[in-house]
Amino acid sequence: MKKIIAGLGLMLLSTVLYAKPYVCVAYTDGVASEEPMTVNATKTPIAEDKAYDRLRKKGKKVDYVKCK
């Protein structure tokens, strides 16, 4: 049991260590429609998905999100 808990802890720690902040901008009809937001993710596509989901939960209509 201790080995399972230790393994899960190491897995979570390694995921957090590889995550980095991305600045994402939402676009509607080709024009930036929201203020840039910061999202922590391991890769750009994951950051774009997270930012898109956050905006959708707020009720915002967005065509796409671009992160750098």
N, C-alpha and C positions, 0 to 999 in steps of 0.2 A: 504494500500500500504506500509506503514511504517513497519507493522508487517511482511509482506512478505520479504522485504529487510533485516530486522533484522534477520529473520529466516534463510535466505540464508547465511548471514554473519556468524552466529553462526555455521552453518553446515560446511562451508569452514574452519573456525577456528578450529573446533574440528578435522577435517580430517588432517589438517596440524600438529596439536599437537600429534596425534598418529603415524605419520610417523616417521620412524627412518632410519638411513643410513645402507645400506647393501653393502658389498664388493663382487663383482661378477667377476667370471673368466669364460671366454668362452673356449670351448673345440672343437677341430676338430680331428677326428680319435683317441679320447682318450687322446690327448695331449693338454695342455694349449696353445692356439694359440694367445691370446691377453693379453695385460697388464690388471691387475685387474682394474675394474672401480667401482665407488661408485654410488649407486642409492638410492634415498629416496622412501620408500614404507611402507605400513602398515603390510604386510605379505611377507614371503619368495617367494611364487609363483608369487606374483605381481611384486616383485623386479626382478625375473628371466625373466618374460615377458617383463618388461621395458628394461632391459639390452639387451635382444635378439632383440627387435624392434630397439633399437638404433644402434646395430651392423648391422642389416639388412638394415637400411636406409643409412649407410655408404658404403654399397656394400660388406660387409664381409660375407664369407660363414662360418657358424658355425653350428655344430651338436647340441650342447646344452650349456646352461649356468647354472652354479652352484653358489648360493649366500649363504653367511654366515652372 
